[in-house]
Amino acid sequence: ADLRVLGLLTAFASLGAGRRHETVGVGGSPGDPAVVVSAPQPTEKRAPVEPESDVRQPTDLDEEFAEDVAEKWVYNVTTTEDLRRAETDWLYIWHHERPEVKAFFYQQLPRAIPQFFATWPVLDPSTGETPERFVRRFLNQNSGYSWTLDLTGDIFCELAYEGFLSTSMQVPVSGFSPLQIMLPWNERTRHILDWQEVHVSRGLRRRAKNYHITVDTAFDQVILECVRMHGEDWLYRGLRAVLRDIFEVGYLGGRDIAVSVHTFELWEGDRLVAGDLGYAVGGGYTSMTGVRLPNT
């Protein structure tokens, strides 16, 4: 365990340079290559899920953060089984880590990638801070982003109740599963759809006769088609596992709040042609991402 921590420290010390360096690996010799990657932007495109190997090899890590300039709909080889397996693997690995490993990452990320993690406020529940208290500190800074390594359904729900829309990013670490980081985001200006002001044209009404809509009947399919259309982008396996947990179990924390995850599905016969993934806080619904099949 101590050797692995040393290896993580070596990797973090090199993050952010965007090229390979010659370093001494753990138990290795001078000249062993260490993976060095650019710190990813929260909204960048990412490579598709590759669940065959949980620990990426160095050559894979460079490709993962290469700029994605491809068109949408290039991830059709991804399956529901791939996504579920990746989520399960992450849950097993992360939830079996010792608390000091998570504390290590909380300390090292601001040093390794200061442009993000040294400037954005961090929510670390081990300090005793709750999402409710975190809001007061968050509102005193300019950035709309914050971060936490504690990806749990209850924390997501409490942050959502306080007005945060949480996305995610992942950071590759040598000898370790890619680190999943939740990014609670909050801006004072939001776009709101007022249904009383929505105009539905006659042409759209005629087209709509060919479709029917359901709610919460195809969670896996909606997630899959979102990843197939957009790539993982920010919908990484850690956040997917959190959303799935809320969808299946709900909020289990101690606050009197009503937060739930939902999917909306649009069908043409028995074919899913569109979907939306989001969450409700009380009677208000926030759309996180959606999908529409081509030519529909």
Summary of the structure (lengths in Angstrom):
residues: 296
radius of gyration: 20.5
end to end distance: 52.3
largest distance: 71.6
contacts: 833
relative contact order: 0.14
helix: 36%
strand: 22%
